[in-house]
Amino acid sequence: MSPSPRPEILQISPYIGGESALAGVNRVVKLSSNEGAFGTPPGARAAYLAAAEDLHRYPDGGATALRRAIGRRFGLDPGRIVCGAGSDDLIYLLCLAYGGPGTELIMTAHGFSVYAIAGAFAGSRVIKTPERDLTADVDAMLAAVSPATRLVFLANPNNPTGSLLPAAEIARLRAGLPEEVLLVLDAAYAEYVDRADYEAGAALVDAAANTVMTRTFSKIFGLGGLRLGWCYAPPAVVDVLNRVRMPFNVNAAVQAAGIAALAEPGWVEQGRAHNTAYRAKLAAVLTEAGIRVWPSEGNFVLADFATETRAVAADGFLRGRGVIVRGMKSYALPHCLRITVGTAEEVAIVGEALAAFMAGDRADHG
């Protein structure tokens, strides 16, 4: 007889990341994981390599210099920042620390799947609320609150739909939640947003003791392979996270790369400007080809093919041309493909390929 995990653990569907390779294809255009279009900042690469001289030394467990650099960059108190091995690390810790058996976690129907995985791992009951036009519905979320609710997770902008709630709606959500409920605002794609009505979450964190903002270096800062994230939280939450996180959860080389990435001149501005322009170009090409494109504030678009059969066929057509995008069946959107906004060349390649697919599809069906 072998050891058995808690029964609910075996009900969890493992997270599946975007694919990186295709058999028999030498040059792959990878647009499946929403990685930054320009790779890693040169300064971050140099800092990472320089850190190799001291790999026998333990890192600063408190990531002091990194937290100070984050604080300077975003105008935040470093004492209210906690760093982790990606923002996923911090999401798990929050679920384990504030959830557990007998509690409930609320997220939206098409929210980031790690919330459900981490919540179930903690022993919480995960409740997914309906969305309106693939956008979080604040009223539906508030209606789902019960005495057992302890955590509410909202990605803003949301992955994989690209939708965004303006600051006023986020404030309404926070105001409608009980004070003992922790609202976690996942702002992984914040750097790509250029809307005036957007606020990533720091203002709400400053205003009360029951909101946390999570951020990442995996997207615009180009450090996805290093796993580095952070959160800005009230002092009491920071205290909890520092009690339960791994003592050295961010290694020395990653800390050095993160500090350098923050200091790379013009990096964020260049990435945001490129993304805004080429996201619009990609959406226009797909729309012209007859594919519905949902509005997006991230570095990706959600292409809607109306049926699962057509989405699967489009995915296969792209793979045949060496292009990998992300199928959305695991997000209950089997008729959609999520496509990262890559370089100008990559956007042209995927746009031309899908235009050819749709032209062939129309010809096949008269």
N, C-alpha and C positions, 0 to 999 in steps of 0.2 A: 504494500500500500504506500503510495507516494504522498508527500505533503500537498495540501490543497490551499489555494488562495481564497480570499473572501469571494463568495459567489458572484458579486457584482463585477469583480475584476474581469471575469471571463465574458461579460457582456459588452466590454469596451472594444470598439473597432480600432485597431492600431492606426496611428497617423501615417499617411502616405505622402511623402514629399514629391515634388516635381521631378520627373525623370531627367537624366543628363546625357544619356547615350542611346544610340540606335545601332543595332547590329548591322554591320556591313557598310556603315556610313562614316566616312572620315571626318567630314566637316559638318557638325551639327549646329543649327541655330536654336539655342535653348531659350525659350520664352515661356517657361513653365513655372518659375519660382519667384517672379517679381524682384529679381536682383537688379542692382543699379546698372544703368546702361553703360557707364564709363569705367566699370571695374573698380579697382582699389586706388585711393588717392596715393600719389607717389610718395608723399611724406610718411604716410602710414606704412607703406611697404618697407621703406628704409628704416623706420623705427622698429618694426617687427624684426627685421634682420639684425639690427644692432643689439637687440635684447638677447640674441643668442650667446653673447659673451658671458652672461650671468645666469644661465639656465639652472645652475646648481643651487641658486638661492631661492628661497620661498618668496612669493610675491607679498606685497602689502595686502593683508586680508581685508582691510577696510577700503581699499582702492582710493586712498585719500587724494592723491594728485589727480586721478581721473575724475573724481567727484567735483573737485575744485574746477577743473577744466569745463565740465558740463555746466556747473553753476555759472561760470563766467559767460559761457556761450549763450545760455538761455535766460540769464538773469534770475537764477534760483539759488536758494540757500543750500550749499553743499551738505549741510547737516541733515537735510530732509531728503537726500538722494541715497538710494541703495542700488548697487550694481549687481548684475547677475550674468549667468552664461546664456545670454539671449533673454528677451523679455519672457519667453516661455518658462524659464527657470523661476522668475518672480511670480508668474501666474500660478504655477504649481504650489509655490509656498503660500500664496494668499488663500488658495482653495483649502490647503491642509490646515492652515492656521485658523481660518475663520469659518470653514465649512465643517463637514463631518456628518456622521449618522444622525438622522432626525432633522437635518437642515435642508434648505432648498437653495438652488442657484438658478437665477433667471438669465437667459440669453435670448437672442432672436433666432428665428427659424433658420436663417442662412448665415449665422454668425460663425466666427473662426472656430474650427472644430476642436482646437486644444482646450477651449473652455469646458466643453462637455467631457473630454477625456480626463482633465485634471479634476473636475468636479466629481465625476464618478469614482475616480481613484481615491478622493478624500472621503467618499461615502455619502456625499450629498445627493439629493434627488435633483436632476437637471430638468428644468422646464424651458421649453423653446416656445416663444411667443410668435404669433403670426406677424408678418410684415405687410406693408402697404406699398405696392410697386417696388418690391425688393429693397425697401427702406424701413428701418426700425420704426415701429409704431409705439410712441410713448404711452398712449392710452392703453394699448394692449399689454405693455410691460407692467404698468401700474396696476392693471386689473388682475395680474397674475400674482401679485404680492400677497403673502399669507403670514401668519405669525411665525412660520418656520423659515421664512426668507432671510438669508444672511448675506448673500452676494448677488450683485447684478453686474454682468459683464457686457460692455458695448464697445465694439471696434468702430472708430470714427476718424477717418473714412473706414468703411467696412470692407473686409476681405472675405468672400470673393466678389461681392456685388459692386463695389466701388461707390456705394451710396454714402451720403453724409447728412448728419443732422446739424442745423445751425446752432450757434451758442445758446439762443433763447430756448430751443427745445431741450437741449441738454440741461439747462438750468431748471426747466419745468419738470424734467424727470427727477432731478436731484431733490427738488422741493416736494415732490409727491411721494418720495420714499421715506419710510420711517428712519429716524436718526440712527438706529442700531444696524441698519443695512449698509454694507460697504459697496459703493459704486466704483467699479474699476473701468476707467476709460483707456482703452487701448489705442494709442495714437501712433502706431508703427509707421503710418504713411503721412504723418503731419507735415513733413518738410516739402511734400509735393503740392500741398493745398495753397492756393493763392486767392481764396475767397475772403472778402472782408468780414463776412458774418461767421467766420470759423474761429474757435478757440480750442486749443488742444486739450485743455483740462487743468492747467496750473492755477487759473483763477479760482476754480471751484475747490481745488485742494487747499488754497490759501484761505478760503471762506469758511471752511468747516473741518470737522474731525473725521469725516466719513467718506472721503473720496480719494482715490489713488489714480495717478496718471502713469501709464507704462509707455516706454519708448524703446527704439532699437537702433543699432548701428548696421543692421543687415540690409537696409534698403538703399537710401540715397548715399550713405557713407561707405557703402561697398565692402563691408566686413562680414558678410553672411557666413563665410567659412570659418570665422574665428569665434562666433557665438558671443555676442556682447549686447546686453540690454541694460536698461536702468528704469527706475521708477522714482517719481516725486510723490511724497506721501506725508500725512500728518505725523508729528513726532511719535505718537503712541504706536502707529503702524510701523514706522521705521524701527522702533524698539523691538517690536515683535519679529520683524523680518531679520534683524541682526541677531536675534536669539536662535533662530531656526535655520538660517542659511548655512551652507557648507563654509567652513572657516576660510578656505582659499578658493572661492567659487569663480573668480576671474583671474586667469594666470597672468604672469608678469608681461609676457610679450603682447598679449591682447590689450592690457592696460596701456602699454606704450603706443600701440597702434591706434587705439581709441583717442588718446590725447592728440596725436599727430593728425588724425582725420579731422578732428574738430578745428584744427588750426590751418587746414589747407585753404589757401586764399581762393575765394570765389567758387569753391567746389559745389556747395549747396545751391548757390544761385544759378550756376551753369546747369546743374542737373535738373532743377525745377523748370528753368526756361525751356530746356530741350524737351522735357516730359510734357509740358503744356502744349508745345507746338506739335510734337509728333503723336501725342495721344489724339489730338484733334484730326491730324492727317490720317491716322490709322482708322479712326471711327468713320471719317468721311468716305474712305475707300471701301470699307466693309458695307456701309449703308448704301453706297452707290451700287454695290454688287447684289444688294437685296437681303443683307443680313441685318437683323435688328441689333443695335448696340446700346446697352444700357448706360445712362450717364455715370461717369466715373470721376472721382477726385484722387485716385491712386495712380500708381505707375503701371496700370494695366487696364484693359477693357474686358467687359463680359459680352461675348458674342452669342446671340440667341438664334439658334437654327430652327426653332419651333418644334422640332421632333427629335427624340433621341436617335432615331435611325440616321437622320441627316447629320447630326452632330458627330456621331461615330464615324460616318463616312468622311466628313470633312477632316476629322482628326487623322484618319488613315491616309487621306490624300496628302496632308501636310507631312506626315511621317515619310511618305514616299519621296518627298522632296527635301528630307533632312531637317524638317522643322518640328520641334517639340513644343506643344502648348499643354494646357492643363484641362483635362476632362473634369466635369463638375458633378458627376453622379453621386459622389460621396457627400455632396452638399445638397442633395435632393434637387439638383438642377441638371438632370441628365441631358437636357436639350441644349445645354450651353457649353462653351469653351472659354476659359479665361486666358487671355493673351497679354503677356508682358510687353510694355513699350520699351523696345530695345534701342539699338543705334539706328541712325537714319537708314543704313543699308538693311538692317534686320527688319525694320518696319516695312520697307519697300518689298522685301522678299515675301513676308507673310501676307501682305496686302495683295500682291500680284498672284500668289498661290491661291488664296481664297476667292479672288475674282475669277480665276480660271476654274476653280471647283464649281462655283455657282453657275458659271456659264455652261459647263458640262452637265450639271444637274438639271438645268432648265431644258437643255437639249434632249436629255434622256427622258424627261417627263412631258415633253411637248410644250 
